Amino acid sequence: MPQLTEAAAGQLTPGQAAELVRVLDAHAAWDDRRPGPTGGATPHADLRARQRAFDTFRSAWRGYAPKYPGVPLPEPGRNSPDQLAAWCRVLRVVFRLAAAWPARVMDRVHRLADGVSAGAGEHPVGRTTAGDEAEAGHDLDAVIAWCDRAAKPPAPPRALTKARREGAA
């Protein structure tokens, strides 16, 4: 599925960004209700709550997608700092355009960052209790900066490595 880029997000109108924030917030609410990595039995009432959260998300997406065809839902890369940073950069653009920083989406950002940090053996990203737009913006910037530091540089191409070895000999 194509991914919404930071540049493409910058082309959204403030109204479109606000509608996308509502979809992202509904998606975060549903994601909040999904079972964690430990799994386990889920009570019937929780299953109903998860279904309602999914229905709310699906309804929001069905209202948004036909109005703005070709604009994908920004999805995070769950397993690497660079993928998470790219998603957070898109969120930052969308949130600024919409003038909205939904707490549930910010909670999802931190949950994903915690998972990436655990997988990378890094210290988790610090956070504030984002009480306003400025604090939420700083939190998102902090996650992006952490991801940039945690991202491992790509390995040099094999040909370059071989050339260096031959030159060193």
C-alpha positions, 0 to 999 in steps of 0.5 A: 500500500502506498504511504503518505509522505511528508511532502504529500501531507504538506499539500493537504488543506487544513480541512482535509487534515482535520478530517484525517486527524479524526480518522487517525484518532479513531484508528488509535482508539481501535489500536488501543483495544487490540490485544498486546503481544502477550495475547491471552483471553479477552472478556466478551465485553472487551471484544464488544468494545474492540468491535465498536472501536473498529466500527468507528474507525471503519466508518471514519475511513469510509467517510474520508476515503471517497472524498480524498481518493489516492490519499492513503492513511498514514501507517507507522512502520512498527519495527524500525526507528527510521520507519517510525520517524517517517510516520511521525514526520507525516503526523507532525505535518498533518497535526499542524495543518489541522491544529489538533494533536489528539492524545490517543494518537500521541499515546500510540506514537509512544507505545510504538516508540517503546516497542521499537526501543525495546527491540533495538535494546535502546532506552525508551523515549522520554515523554511529557504529559502533553497538556497542550499543542506545544507540549504534544509537538515537543513530544513528537519532535522528541520521538523523531529525534530519538528515532534519528539517533537510534536508526543505524546507518546503512551498510556500505555497498559491497563493491565499496567495501571490497574496493576499500579492502583491496586499497588497504592491502 
